[in-house]
Amino acid sequence: MSATPQIGQAHRRVDGRLKVTGQARYAAEHAVPGCVHGVLVTSPVATGRITQLDTKAAAKAPGVLAVVSHLNSPKVPGYENPQPDARVEGQQFRVFFDAEIHYSNQPVALAIAATLEQAQHAATLVRVQYEQAAPHMDITKGLTSSYKPKKEKDHLRGQPQAYKTAPVQIAHEYQTPLQVHNPLEMHAAIAEWQGDKLTVWNKTQAPSLAQKDLMKLWALPKESVQVHSPFVGGAFGGASRIWPPEMAAIIGARVVGRPVKVLNQREHEFSMVGYRPRSVQRVALGAQPDGTLVGIAHEAFGATSRYEQFTERILHPTKSGYRCPNAELTYHLVPLDMSSPCWTRGPGETTGSFAIESAMDELAHALKMDPLALRLKNFAETDPDNGKPWSSNYLRACYARGAEKFGWQQRNPTPGATRAGDWLVGQGMAMGIYHASRTKASARARLLPDGTLIVQSATADGGPGTATIMTQIAADASGVAPENIRFELGDAAFPEAPGQFGSHTVASVGAAVHAACAALRQQLVNLAFSTPGSPFAQARLADLVAEGGTVRLASHPATGLAYGEVLRRAGQPALEVTHESPEVPEQGEKSGKSFCASFVEVRVHAHTREVRVSRVFSAVDAGRIMNPQTARSQVYGAITWGLGLALLEDAVLDHRFGRLTNADLANYHVPVNADLPPSIDVIFIDQPDTYLDPMGAKGLGEIGIVGFSAAIANAVFNATGKRVRNLPITPDKLI
């Protein structure tokens, strides 16, 4: 261990200076010699086929090297002979494969030129004619054509429709909107071929996974595919696949024999690289007069493309959230003429929790019972989904501490009864539950004679502070001071790691870093003990400790050698350990979950019906907190996302033409500082869960958003007496 434990300390980000000084290089910013530019031409229709594509004028424009389309694209082996994808059932979209149109803004051509401006001009000269079919993009009108996905099974516990036997019942339909990731950095890629060796500089949350996907697509061995993504400017799940901009750059580079850069326009971020799909959910609850749940029914419909079956964990909060002997849960997909959705912060759980947590509030109102008391009444001592014990569960502590800090006991339960001038004041709460697991991961630790420790893993950092946390873990496990540690990530050449999504990076990669550094420290102790002329020759090996960058005698601290000196005396240029950490599944011997309780106060203007969130308290059980500063920022971000989903964000579709009408940041409203409450308080229970990993961490990046939109909706009901079941909650729905 280091002299002072680093885990639990509020360290500043180790890459912060690189970012604020512009030294960090994102996907489109790498200087690749000979790189040219590609600009996508996209379809204005949502479904149909290309009948004519004329590139003659574009090809003759100044600086143009090629115009690539389905007419001249090289064959992609993975398109011709598709390989199954463990994540998504179906056939992924194939760029420049044929004349079929599957969604609006689909890439149909790539203009490649020496400069960006020349490529942009050439793209405007491409002429495309279409045979258009009528698009179908309304999930509410497609429910009758829904189907059961292959990768998700219905869940039945006890008796079906048991809620109907209960003396108190509620049954309602809830809808969530299409929410777009909209990170600051748009998707981009630079691709270069050197013979049959492919190098890609892209935006990815998963360098190892991206490498494997490209190996399958291009039928190449691992050594022939390199992926670099050292910095990611926000992703939230949206950089977890190989998207059309990347494939277009790779195909274009193959055609022109030079590196090609393709950068998305903001409009493309709405339709080309995934989104949170719309949902329709029907929830029915039945309870005894004292609040004991008798039965739950939850029927969920999620949108997907026609060419893939995208599924998410929409039913999981209902499966595991509350003790109930009878639960009937079903999930259907509605195919639409749109691109495939993808994982979006808290995928599934965020959507499903809005429905079940709103329904629990409605049941509490019907019972004339406090919403928090109802949740405590139905607290699950073990996981209701499978009966397994929790790896840890401090949800009761979240309830107690959150309620105390918020002042929940002073809440007026009568809707519309509390005012502050022209504002109606309401308070609401909700529970959040999100899976916690550990995936197989590897890390390499290399100690140099100058005492520097280099730690490498092919993970990513989309903003949570991965490099900072791993530096802290490495410091405690190795005994090297944080300022002497360099953590390197974002390169598929490093030891394999899972993607930075699913809130498992710290548990997974952190466990590998911990093990590699601990093993290196022990090897260093052994080396210090066995090196000829060692000052420890008369001691026992067990008497040696390594901390603070020095190997010393525990009984006589003055007798010691600096780490670098140990290597120099042994004549070794470096000491290196690579370690693979095994998986600890969510559903192993125990059930791993993170938990939270969100308490929200809103103000609704009595005349305009504007909704403002005025106070938030979020109590979080995410195991041991590695860094309270970065952890708090993660919860702030989750709350911001949840507020956007609840009050602002909605990608509006024009069903006549199959296009989004607000595909820009002027008309699609993401929360800004003025939308956030003046007071956001985050409470960490900070109790370690060593079942999952030796550091005691559980997932944190997503738990804060789960249930949060329901907490806002519940507060709005308390303020106004109006229940909004179709997000976002806009003033027109409160009139």
C-alpha positions in Angstrom: 0.0 0.0 0.0 1.0 3.6 -0.4 1.9 5.5 2.8 -1.5 7.3 2.7 -4.5 5.3 1.3 -5.6 6.9 -2.0 -8.9 5.1 -2.5 -11.6 7.3 -1.0 -9.7 10.5 -1.5 -10.9 13.4 -3.7 -8.2 13.4 -6.3 -8.3 15.8 -9.2 -8.4 14.2 -12.6 -5.0 13.1 -13.8 -5.9 14.1 -17.4 -7.5 17.4 -16.5 -4.6 19.6 -17.6 -4.4 17.8 -21.0 -8.0 18.5 -21.6 -8.2 22.1 -20.5 -5.0 23.0 -22.4 -6.1 21.3 -25.6 -3.4 18.7 -25.6 -5.9 15.8 -25.4 -6.6 14.4 -28.9 -10.0 13.2 -29.7 -11.1 11.0 -32.6 -11.1 13.7 -35.4 -8.0 15.5 -34.1 -5.2 13.0 -34.6 -2.5 14.1 -37.1 -2.3 11.3 -39.6 0.0 12.0 -42.5 -1.7 12.1 -45.9 -5.2 12.1 -44.4 -8.0 13.3 -46.7 -11.7 14.1 -45.8 -14.9 12.3 -46.4 -18.4 13.8 -46.2 -21.5 11.7 -46.1 -24.5 12.1 -48.4 -27.6 10.9 -46.6 -31.1 9.9 -47.5 -34.0 12.3 -47.1 -36.5 9.4 -47.1 -37.1 6.9 -44.4 -37.9 3.8 -46.4 -37.8 2.7 -50.0 -34.9 2.2 -52.4 -32.5 4.2 -54.5 -33.5 4.2 -58.2 -30.7 6.4 -59.5 -27.4 7.7 -58.1 -25.5 10.2 -60.2 -22.0 11.1 -59.0 -20.5 12.5 -62.2 -20.6 16.1 -61.3 -19.2 15.4 -57.8 -16.4 13.3 -59.2 -15.3 16.2 -61.4 -15.2 18.8 -58.6 -11.8 20.2 -57.6 -9.9 18.0 -55.2 -12.2 15.1 -55.3 -10.6 11.7 -55.1 -13.6 9.4 -55.2 -17.3 9.2 -54.5 -18.2 5.9 -52.8 -21.7 4.3 -52.8 -23.3 0.9 -53.1 -22.4 1.1 -56.8 -18.6 0.9 -56.3 -18.0 0.0 -52.6 -15.6 -2.8 -52.0 -17.1 -5.9 -50.5 -17.0 -6.2 -46.8 -16.6 -9.9 -45.8 -18.8 -9.4 -42.7 -21.6 -8.0 -44.8 -21.5 -10.8 -47.3 -21.3 -13.5 -44.6 -22.7 -12.0 -41.4 -21.5 -13.3 -38.0 -23.9 -13.4 -35.1 -23.6 -10.6 -32.5 -24.0 -11.6 -28.9 -25.4 -8.2 -28.1 -28.0 -7.5 -30.7 -30.1 -10.0 -32.7 -30.4 -9.5 -36.5 -28.4 -8.0 -39.3 -26.5 -4.8 -38.5 -26.9 -2.0 -40.9 -24.5 -2.5 -43.9 -23.0 0.8 -45.2 -23.1 1.2 -49.0 -24.2 -2.4 -49.3 -27.3 -2.1 -51.6 -30.0 0.3 -52.8 -32.4 -0.3 -49.9 -33.3 2.6 -47.6 -34.0 1.6 -44.0 -34.1 5.0 -42.2 -34.0 8.7 -42.7 -30.5 10.1 -42.9 -29.1 6.8 -43.9 -25.7 7.2 -45.6 -26.0 6.6 -49.3 -22.6 8.0 -50.5 -19.3 9.4 -49.3 -17.6 12.2 -51.1 -13.8 12.1 -50.5 -11.6 15.1 -51.3 -8.3 16.6 -50.3 -9.9 19.2 -48.0 -13.0 19.2 -45.9 -14.5 22.1 -47.9 -13.9 20.3 -51.2 -15.6 17.2 -49.8 -18.5 19.2 -48.5 -19.0 20.8 -51.9 -18.8 17.5 -53.7 -21.4 16.0 -51.4 -23.9 18.7 -52.5 -23.4 17.6 -56.1 -24.4 14.0 -55.7 -27.9 13.5 -57.2 -30.0 10.6 -55.8 -33.5 9.6 -56.8 -35.7 7.3 -54.6 -38.7 5.1 -54.8 -40.3 6.0 -51.5 -42.6 3.9 -49.4 -44.8 5.1 -46.6 -42.8 5.1 -43.3 -44.2 3.7 -40.0 -42.5 5.3 -37.0 -45.2 5.6 -34.4 -44.8 3.0 -31.7 -48.3 3.6 -30.4 -49.8 2.6 -33.8 -47.5 -0.5 -34.1 -48.3 -2.3 -30.8 -50.5 -4.8 -32.7 -47.5 -5.8 -34.9 -45.1 -6.2 -32.0 -43.2 -9.4 -31.3 -41.3 -11.1 -28.6 -37.5 -10.6 -28.9 -35.2 -13.6 -29.0 -32.9 -12.3 -26.3 -35.4 -11.5 -23.7 -37.8 -13.9 -22.0 -41.1 -13.1 -20.2 -41.1 -13.4 -16.5 -43.7 -15.1 -14.4 -43.5 -15.4 -10.6 -46.5 -16.9 -8.8 -49.8 -16.5 -10.4 -50.6 -14.3 -13.5 -53.0 -11.4 -13.1 -52.9 -11.8 -9.3 -53.2 -8.1 -8.8 -56.9 -8.4 -9.8 -57.5 -10.3 -6.5 -56.3 -7.5 -4.4 -58.7 -5.1 -2.6 -56.7 -2.0 -3.8 -55.7 -1.9 -7.5 -54.3 0.6 -10.0 -53.6 0.1 -13.7 -52.2 2.7 -16.0 -50.2 3.2 -19.2 -46.9 5.1 -19.2 -44.8 6.4 -22.1 -41.2 7.6 -22.4 -39.8 9.6 -25.3 -37.0 9.1 -27.8 -33.9 10.5 -26.0 -30.7 11.2 -27.9 -27.2 10.9 -26.4 -26.0 14.2 -27.7 -22.4 14.1 -26.3 -20.3 17.2 -26.8 -18.0 15.3 -29.2 -19.7 14.0 -32.3 -18.8 10.6 -33.7 -15.8 10.5 -35.9 -13.1 8.2 -37.3 -9.9 8.3 -39.2 -9.1 5.0 -41.0 -5.9 3.9 -42.7 -5.0 0.8 -44.6 -1.5 -0.4 -45.0 -1.9 -3.5 -47.1 -4.3 -5.6 -45.2 -3.5 -4.0 -41.9 -6.2 -1.6 -40.6 -5.7 1.2 -38.2 -8.6 3.2 -36.9 -8.6 6.3 -34.6 -12.2 6.5 -33.5 -14.6 7.4 -30.7 -15.3 4.2 -28.8 -16.1 3.2 -25.2 -14.6 -0.2 -25.9 -11.3 -0.5 -27.9 -11.1 -4.2 -27.4 -14.7 -4.8 -28.5 -14.3 -2.4 -31.5 -11.2 -4.3 -32.5 -13.1 -7.6 -32.4 -16.0 -6.2 -34.4 -13.7 -4.9 -37.1 -11.9 -8.3 -37.2 -15.2 -9.9 -37.9 -16.3 -7.4 -40.4 -13.1 -7.5 -42.4 -12.1 -11.1 -41.7 -8.8 -10.0 -40.3 -6.6 -11.5 -37.5 -6.1 -9.5 -34.3 -2.6 -8.4 -35.2 -4.0 -6.7 -38.4 -6.5 -4.5 -36.6 -5.5 -1.6 -34.4 -7.9 0.8 -32.6 -6.9 4.0 -30.9 -9.3 6.0 -28.7 -7.3 7.7 -25.9 -10.0 10.4 -25.2 -13.7 10.3 -25.6 -15.8 13.5 -25.4 -18.9 11.9 -23.8 -20.7 8.8 -25.0 -23.3 7.6 -22.5 -23.6 4.2 -24.3 -23.6 5.8 -27.8 -20.0 4.8 -28.6 -20.4 1.1 -28.0 -20.7 -0.1 -31.6 -19.1 0.3 -34.9 -21.3 2.9 -36.5 -21.7 4.1 -40.1 -19.3 7.0 -39.9 -16.5 4.6 -38.9 -17.4 2.1 -41.6 -17.7 4.8 -44.2 -14.2 6.0 -43.3 -12.8 2.5 -43.5 -14.4 1.8 -46.9 -13.4 5.1 -48.2 -9.8 4.6 -47.2 -9.9 1.2 -48.9 -11.0 2.9 -52.1 -8.6 5.8 -52.3 -5.6 4.1 -50.7 -5.1 7.0 -48.2 -6.2 7.7 -44.6 -9.8 9.1 -44.6 -11.4 11.1 -41.9 -15.2 11.2 -41.5 -16.9 13.4 -38.9 -20.6 13.4 -38.1 -22.7 16.5 -38.3 -24.9 17.2 -35.3 -28.0 16.1 -37.3 -26.4 12.7 -37.8 -26.1 12.2 -34.1 -29.9 11.9 -33.9 -30.5 9.1 -36.3 -27.2 7.4 -37.3 -25.5 6.4 -34.0 -28.3 5.1 -31.7 -30.7 6.6 -29.2 -32.9 5.6 -26.3 -36.0 4.2 -27.9 -39.6 5.2 -27.1 -41.5 2.9 -24.9 -45.1 2.2 -24.0 -45.6 0.4 -20.7 -48.7 -0.9 -18.9 -48.3 -1.4 -15.2 -50.9 -2.8 -12.8 -50.4 -3.2 -9.0 -52.6 -4.8 -6.4 -52.1 -4.5 -2.7 -53.7 -5.1 0.7 -55.0 -2.1 2.6 -51.8 -2.0 4.7 -49.7 -1.7 1.5 -48.5 -5.3 1.1 -48.1 -6.0 -2.6 -50.3 -8.9 -3.9 -49.4 -8.8 -7.6 -47.6 -6.9 -10.2 -48.2 -6.9 -14.0 -45.8 -5.0 -16.2 -46.2 -5.1 -20.0 -43.5 -3.2 -21.9 -43.2 -2.3 -25.6 -39.9 -1.0 -26.9 -39.1 0.4 -30.4 -36.5 -1.1 -32.6 -35.4 -1.0 -36.2 -36.7 -3.5 -38.8 -33.3 -5.0 -39.3 -32.2 -5.6 -35.7 -33.8 -6.6 -32.4 -32.5 -4.1 -29.9 -33.5 -5.0 -26.4 -32.8 -3.5 -23.0 -33.4 -4.2 -19.3 -36.7 -2.4 -19.2 -38.4 -4.9 -16.8 -35.4 -5.4 -14.5 -36.4 -2.8 -11.9 -39.8 -4.5 -11.6 -38.3 -8.0 -11.4 -36.0 -7.1 -8.4 -37.3 -3.9 -6.9 -40.0 -5.1 -4.5 -41.0 -8.1 -2.5 -44.1 -9.5 -4.2 -45.2 -13.1 -4.5 -46.9 -12.7 -7.9 -45.4 -10.9 -10.9 -46.2 -11.2 -14.6 -43.8 -9.3 -16.8 -43.8 -9.2 -20.6 -41.6 -7.4 -23.2 -42.4 -6.9 -26.9 -40.6 -5.1 -29.6 -42.2 -2.8 -32.2 -40.3 -2.7 -35.5 -40.2 0.8 -37.0 -38.7 2.4 -40.1 -35.8 3.9 -38.0 -32.2 3.2 -37.3 -31.4 0.8 -34.5 -31.5 2.2 -31.0 -28.6 1.5 -28.6 -27.7 1.5 -25.0 -28.3 4.9 -23.4 -27.3 5.8 -19.8 -29.1 3.3 -17.5 -30.4 1.4 -20.6 -33.7 -0.2 -19.8 -33.7 0.5 -16.1 -34.1 4.2 -16.7 -37.2 3.6 -18.9 -38.7 0.8 -16.8 -38.2 2.6 -13.5 -40.3 5.6 -14.7 -43.3 3.2 -15.1 -42.9 1.1 -11.9 -41.9 4.0 -9.7 -44.8 6.2 -11.0 -47.2 3.3 -10.4 -45.9 2.8 -6.8 -46.7 6.5 -6.2 -50.2 6.1 -7.6 -50.7 3.0 -5.4 -49.6 5.0 -2.4 -52.1 7.7 -3.2 -54.9 5.2 -3.7 -54.0 3.6 -0.3 -53.7 7.0 1.4 -50.2 5.9 2.4 -46.9 7.7 2.5 -44.9 6.7 -0.7 -41.8 6.0 1.3 -43.7 3.9 3.8 -45.1 1.8 0.9 -41.6 1.1 -0.4 -40.3 0.2 3.0 -43.3 -2.1 3.5 -42.3 -4.0 0.4 -38.6 -3.9 0.9 -37.0 -7.1 -0.6 -34.6 -8.8 1.8 -33.4 -11.0 -1.0 -33.6 -10.6 -4.8 -37.3 -11.4 -5.7 -36.2 -12.4 -9.2 -34.3 -15.4 -8.1 -34.4 -15.6 -4.3 -30.6 -15.1 -4.0 -29.1 -13.0 -1.2 -27.9 -9.5 -2.2 -24.1 -9.0 -2.4 -25.0 -6.0 -0.3 -28.0 -3.8 0.0 -28.1 -0.5 1.9 -31.3 0.8 0.3 -32.9 1.2 3.7 -30.0 3.5 4.6 -30.6 5.4 1.4 -34.3 5.9 2.3 -33.5 7.0 5.9 -30.6 9.4 5.2 -32.2 10.8 2.1 -35.6 11.4 3.8 -33.9 13.0 6.9 -31.7 15.4 4.9 -34.6 16.3 2.6 -37.1 16.8 5.3 -39.6 14.3 3.9 -41.6 14.1 7.2 -42.7 17.7 6.7 -44.2 16.9 3.2 -47.8 17.7 2.8 -49.4 14.6 1.2 -52.4 16.5 -0.2 -51.8 17.4 -3.9 -52.0 21.1 -4.7 -52.0 22.2 -1.1 -48.6 23.9 -0.8 -47.9 27.2 -2.4 -45.1 29.8 -2.4 -46.5 32.9 -4.1 -47.4 32.0 -7.7 -45.7 28.6 -7.5 -47.3 25.3 -6.5 -44.8 23.3 -4.5 -44.6 19.5 -4.6 -42.3 16.8 -3.3 -41.8 13.3 -4.7 -39.5 10.4 -4.3 -38.5 7.2 -6.1 -36.2 4.2 -5.7 -33.5 3.2 -8.2 -31.9 -0.2 -8.7 -29.2 -1.1 -11.3 -27.2 -4.2 -11.8 -23.7 -4.5 -10.4 -21.3 -7.0 -11.8 -17.7 -7.6 -12.7 -16.5 -8.6 -16.2 -13.3 -10.3 -17.2 -10.6 -7.7 -17.6 -6.8 -7.5 -17.9 -4.1 -5.0 -16.9 -0.4 -4.6 -17.2 1.8 -3.0 -14.5 5.4 -2.0 -15.4 7.8 -0.5 -12.9 10.8 1.4 -14.2 14.2 2.1 -12.5 13.3 5.8 -12.0 10.4 4.6 -9.8 7.7 5.3 -12.4 4.8 2.9 -12.6 3.1 2.5 -16.0 -0.3 0.7 -15.9 -2.1 -0.2 -19.1 -5.5 -1.6 -20.0 -7.6 -1.3 -23.1 -10.5 0.4 -21.3 -11.8 3.8 -22.1 -12.8 7.0 -20.4 -15.9 8.8 -21.6 -15.8 11.3 -18.8 -16.2 9.5 -15.4 -12.5 9.7 -14.6 -11.3 6.2 -15.3 -7.6 7.1 -15.5 -7.9 8.9 -12.1 -9.6 6.1 -10.3 -7.2 3.5 -11.7 -4.3 5.6 -10.6 -5.7 5.6 -7.1 -6.3 1.8 -7.1 -2.8 1.3 -8.5 -1.2 3.5 -5.9 -2.8 1.6 -3.0 -2.0 -1.8 -4.5 1.6 -1.0 -5.5 2.8 1.4 -2.9 3.8 3.9 -5.6 2.7 7.5 -5.1 0.0 8.7 -7.5 2.2 11.4 -9.1 4.6 8.6 -10.2 1.9 6.5 -11.9 0.8 6.8 -15.5 -2.3 5.0 -16.4 -2.7 4.4 -20.2 -6.0 3.4 -21.9 -7.9 3.7 -25.1 -5.7 1.4 -27.2 -6.6 -2.1 -28.3 -3.0 -3.1 -28.1 -3.1 -2.9 -24.4 -4.3 -5.9 -22.3 -8.0 -6.7 -23.1 -10.7 -4.9 -21.2 -14.5 -4.7 -21.4 -16.2 -1.5 -22.6 -16.8 1.4 -20.3 -20.5 0.9 -20.0 -22.9 -1.0 -17.8 -21.3 0.6 -14.7 -18.7 -2.1 -14.3 -15.5 -0.5 -15.2 -14.2 0.1 -11.7 -15.1 -3.3 -10.5 -13.8 -5.0 -13.6 -10.7 -3.1 -14.8 -10.0 -1.9 -11.2 -9.8 -5.5 -10.0 -7.3 -6.3 -12.7 -5.3 -3.2 -11.9 -5.4 -4.1 -8.2 -4.2 -7.7 -8.8 -1.5 -6.7 -11.3 -0.1 -4.0 -9.0 -0.3 -6.2 -5.9 1.5 -9.0 -7.7 4.2 -6.6 -8.9 4.7 -5.3 -5.4 5.2 -8.8 -4.1 7.7 -9.6 -6.9 9.5 -6.4 -5.9 9.7 -7.5 -2.3 11.0 -10.9 -3.4 13.6 -9.2 -5.6 14.8 -6.9 -2.8 15.2 -9.8 -0.5 17.1 -12.1 -2.9 19.4 -9.6 -4.7 23.1 -10.1 -3.7 24.2 -7.5 -1.2 20.7 -6.9 0.0 20.4 -5.0 3.3 17.6 -7.5 4.2 19.9 -10.5 4.0 19.6 -11.2 7.7 15.8 -10.6 7.8 12.9 -12.9 7.0 11.0 -12.3 3.8 7.8 -11.9 5.9 9.4 -8.9 7.7 9.6 -6.8 4.5 6.9 -4.3 3.5 6.6 -2.2 0.4 4.9 1.2 0.8 5.5 4.8 -0.1 7.8 3.8 -2.9 10.2 2.0 -0.6 10.8 -1.7 0.4 11.7 -1.6 4.1 11.9 -3.7 7.3 8.6 -3.4 9.2 10.5 -3.5 12.5 13.2 -1.1 11.4 11.8 1.4 8.8 15.1 3.2 8.4 16.4 0.1 6.6 15.0 0.3 3.1 15.5 0.6 -0.6 13.6 2.8 -3.0 11.7 0.8 -5.6 13.9 2.0 -8.4 17.0 1.2 -6.4 15.8 -2.4 -6.1 15.7 -2.7 -9.9 19.1 -1.0 -10.4 20.8 -3.3 -7.8 19.2 -6.3 -9.5 20.3 -5.1 -12.9 16.8 -5.2 -14.3 15.5 -2.6 -16.8 11.9 -3.0 -15.5 9.6 -5.3 -13.6 6.4 -6.2 -15.3 3.2 -8.1 -14.4 0.1 -8.7 -16.6 -3.0 -10.1 -14.8 -6.4 -11.2 -16.0 -9.2 -10.7 -13.5 -12.1 -13.2 -13.7 -15.8 -12.4 -14.1 -18.1 -12.1 -11.2 -21.6 -12.2 -12.8 -24.6 -10.2 -11.7 -26.4 -13.4 -10.9 -23.7 -15.6 -9.4 -24.0 -17.0 -5.9 -25.3 -13.6 -4.9 -27.3 -10.9 -6.7 -25.3 -7.7 -7.3 -27.1 -4.4 -7.4 -26.6 -0.7 -6.8 -29.4 1.2 -5.2 -30.5 4.8 -4.7 -33.3 6.9 -3.3 -34.2 10.2 -5.0 -36.0 13.0 -3.2 -37.2 15.9 -5.4 -39.0 19.2 -4.8 -40.6 21.0 -7.8 -42.3 24.3 -8.3 -45.0 24.6 -10.9 -46.2 28.1 -11.9 -49.8 28.4 -11.1 -50.6 30.3 -14.3 -48.0 29.3 -17.0 -47.5 25.7 -15.6 -43.8 26.0 -16.1 -42.0 23.3 -14.0 -38.8 24.0 -12.1 -36.9 21.5 -10.0 -35.9 23.4 -6.9 -34.3 20.8 -4.7 -32.7 17.3 -5.1 -31.4 14.9 -2.6 -29.9 11.7 -4.0 -28.8 8.9 -1.6 -26.7 6.3 -3.3 -25.5 2.8 -2.3 -22.7 2.1 -4.8 -20.3 0.2 -2.5 -17.1 1.9 -1.5 -16.6 5.3 -3.1 -13.3 5.4 -4.9 -13.1 9.2 -5.3 -15.9 11.3 -3.8 -15.2 14.2 -6.2 -15.6 12.2 -9.4 -18.4 10.1 -7.9 -20.4 13.2 -7.0 -19.9 14.5 -10.6 -21.3 11.2 -11.9 -24.5 11.6 -9.9 -24.8 15.2 -10.9 -24.6 14.0 -14.5 -27.2 11.3 -13.9 -29.6 13.8 -12.3 -29.1 16.2 -15.3 -30.0 13.3 -17.7 -33.0 12.4 -15.6 -34.2 15.9 -15.5 -33.9 16.2 -19.3 -35.9 13.0 -19.8 -38.6 14.1 -17.4 -39.1 17.7 -18.5 -37.3 18.6 -21.7 -36.0 16.0 -24.1 -38.2 14.6 -26.9 -37.0 13.8 -30.4 -40.1 14.8 -32.4 -41.0 12.7 -35.5 -42.8 13.9 -38.6 -44.6 10.6 -39.3 -45.5 11.8 -42.9 -41.9 11.8 -44.0 -40.2 9.7 -41.3 -37.9 12.5 -40.2 -36.9 14.1 -37.0 -38.1 17.7 -36.9 -35.7 18.9 -34.1 -32.4 17.3 -34.9 -30.2 20.0 -33.5 -29.4 21.5 -30.2 -31.5 24.6 -30.8 -34.8 22.7 -30.9 -34.0 19.5 -29.0 -33.7 20.8 -25.5 -31.0 19.3 -23.4 -30.7 20.7 -19.8 -28.4 23.6 -19.3 -27.3 25.2 -16.0 -30.3 27.4 -15.8 -32.6 24.3 -15.9 -30.9 22.7 -12.9 -31.9 23.2 -9.3 -29.9 25.5 -7.1 -29.5 22.7 -4.6 -28.3 19.2 -5.5 -27.2 17.1 -2.5 -25.6 13.7 -3.0 -25.3 11.3 -0.1 -23.1 8.2 -0.4 -23.7 5.3 2.0 -20.1 4.3 1.2 -20.2 0.7 2.5 -17.8 -1.7 0.6 -19.1 -4.7 -1.3 -16.1 -7.0 -1.4 -18.1 -9.8 -3.1 -17.7 -8.1 -6.4 -14.1 -6.8 -6.2 -11.3 -6.4 -3.7 -11.8 -2.6 -3.6 -15.5 -2.9 -2.5 -16.9 -0.9 -5.4 -20.3 -1.3 -7.1 -21.5 0.5 -10.2 -22.1 4.2 -9.9 -22.3 5.9 -13.4 -25.9 5.0 -14.0 -27.7 4.3 -10.7 -28.4 8.1 -10.2 -30.7 8.3 -13.2 -32.7 5.2 -12.4 -36.1 6.3 -11.0 -35.2 10.0 -11.1 -37.7 11.0 -13.8 -40.4 9.2 -11.8 -39.4 11.2 -8.7 -40.0 14.4 -10.7 -43.3 13.2 -12.0 -44.4 12.2 -8.5 -43.4 15.6 -7.2 -45.4 17.3 -10.0 -48.5 15.3 -9.0 -48.0 16.4 -5.4 -47.8 20.0 -6.5 -50.7 20.0 -9.0 -52.9 17.0 -8.5 -52.3 16.2 -12.2 -50.6 12.9 -13.1 -48.5 13.0 -16.2 -47.8 9.5 -17.5 -46.3 10.5 -20.9 -42.8 12.1 -20.7 -41.6 14.8 -21.0 -43.8 16.8 -18.6 -44.5 20.0 -20.5 -46.8 22.9 -19.5 -49.5 21.8 -22.0 -49.9 18.5 -20.1 -50.6 20.4 -16.9 -53.3 22.8 -18.1 
